[in-house]
């Protein structure tokens, strides 16, 4: 089970990029919008299929400096652990 309920990754949806669950909207799009100064409310107005809870969960990951690759790995592999802010992944102890 994914530690991030708001995000899904499937190889046949957006080429396997992390997307908001139940949509085809890439998490990367959200990151890009926030980087250029779009507010959370403006983003939600633009993408009404995304819930506020989903956006806030992903916003928290962005604030904790999770990369898109780290998110994709965590969604795909519950056995993988991610150290936020380091860009390093390590295998969980069995």
Helices and strands as residue ranges (DSSP letters): E 7-8, G 14-16, E 19-20, H 27-35, H 40-46, H 52-63, H 68-76, E 80-83, E 88-91
